[in-house]
Amino acid sequence: MAGVSIVTDSSCDLPPELVDAHGITVVPLSIRFGDDELTDGEELSAAEFYARMDVFEGLPETAAPAPGAFEAAFRAGADVASVVCVNLSSALSATMASAQNAARAVGGDLDVRIVDSKSITAGLGTLVILAAEAAAAGATADEVVAVVEQNRTRSRIYGGLDTLENLRKGGRIGGAQAMLGTLLSVKPVIDISTGVVEEAGKVRTRKKQMLFLRDRLTESGAIERLVVCDGGAPDAEEFADVIAEVVPRNSFTRATIGPVIGAHGGPRIIGLAWLDPA
């Protein structure tokens, strides 16, 4: 028995082709529209989610996976020496607690390590890919955990929101609370680099929001693994063009912000995730 299996949750927003290529197991969260509960990525795609949110009266809610879902994922990797499970920020979701409960349940049978990414969406996805690359290169469970913990201190993630309503009503607004009550024309920028929502800045227009994010990126110097993300944003290509002014297009990837983060970030969200210089 050898090797390390990598497990994460669906808030990582990794495309299926990357998940399959790296042999990653993804445990889905659920999205609720009123009494209607749908499994992220299985019963609800990102495109379907944003289309539904546009016409839904109210705000969608998210639900962490049950411990049993994680336990099944852990046991599916029973032919490996260890399982490393990297989850979205524990400050924003009960998902990690669910994974920890599952790890305790299988503790007598499997070596399972639960790691708080202190990140979300493409930031989490990047750490998961790094973990999978380390595992594929023959790293032990301790070494894989170390890779995640070392790189999460370099991880940066910023979001440009069209509205604060989803964050406010979902109770995830954190340090961005101070932006509430500002003029409706303000476009907020949030920083989730430490795993909690903090205010990064506020500007008057969407174009200035894009420029703010671009400038924050350039301040970081020789960054790595840049991901340009959006959640149902009609101006996503314009945003990518703005970023391409400072980073060549072949040096960044694109990602869709899925239902889990979109439910709290709201419609038309844009964002950047990267690793600061080592």
Summary of the structure (lengths in Angstrom):
residues: 278
radius of gyration: 18.2
end to end distance: 33.6
largest distance: 59.6
contacts: 974
relative contact order: 0.17
helix: 41%
strand: 26%
